[in-house]
Amino acid sequence: MLKVFIAAFVFFLLAFAGMSLGYMIKRKSIQGSCGGLSSIGVEKICDCPEPCDARKRRMAREAVRQVQLEKHRII
């Protein structure tokens, strides 16, 4: 029983190592094969015509963060 557990654990470690190596080499995130939400007509995560207040605050924080990242970018 312990040998099966160890073999399965090693198998999953190798699988995760392979996926991470692929990510580090290609710099492309893992994605599903079905095309995601855009294949069913949803263009964004929140498909509301008017975002809620929490979403607006989050979007404002993200915009400020993006400006700061661009401002302090080295390359």
ZIMOFEN-V652747 format. One record per residue. RES is the residue in three letters. SS is DSSP state (A for helix, B for strand, O for the rest). PHI is phi as a letter, one per 20 degrees, with the letter a starting at -180 (* if undefined). Layout:
# ZIMOFEN-V652747
RES&SS&PHI, RES&SS&PHI
This chain:
# ZIMOFEN-V652747
MET&O&*, LEU&A&f, LYS&A&f, VAL&A&f, PHE&A&f, ILE&A&f, ALA&A&f, ALA&A&f, PHE&A&f, VAL&A&f, PHE&A&g, PHE&A&f, LEU&A&f, LEU&A&f, ALA&A&f, PHE&A&f, ALA&A&f, GLY&A&f, MET&A&f, SER&A&f, LEU&A&f, GLY&A&f, TYR&A&f, MET&A&f, ILE&A&f, LYS&A&e, ARG&O&l, LYS&O&c, SER&O&f, ILE&O&f, GLN&O&c, GLY&O&f, SER&O&e, CYS&O&e, GLY&O&n, GLY&A&m, LEU&A&f, SER&A&f, SER&A&f, ILE&A&d, GLY&O&n, VAL&O&e, GLU&O&e, LYS&O&b, ILE&O&f, CYS&O&e, ASP&O&e, CYS&O&e, PRO&O&f, GLU&O&c, PRO&O&f, CYS&O&f, ASP&A&f, ALA&A&f, ARG&A&f, LYS&A&f, ARG&A&f, ARG&A&f, MET&A&f, ALA&A&f, ARG&A&f, GLU&A&f, ALA&A&f, VAL&A&f, ARG&A&f, GLN&A&f, VAL&A&f, GLN&A&f, LEU&A&f, GLU&A&f, LYS&A&f, HIS&O&d, ARG&O&f, ILE&O&e, ILE&O&e
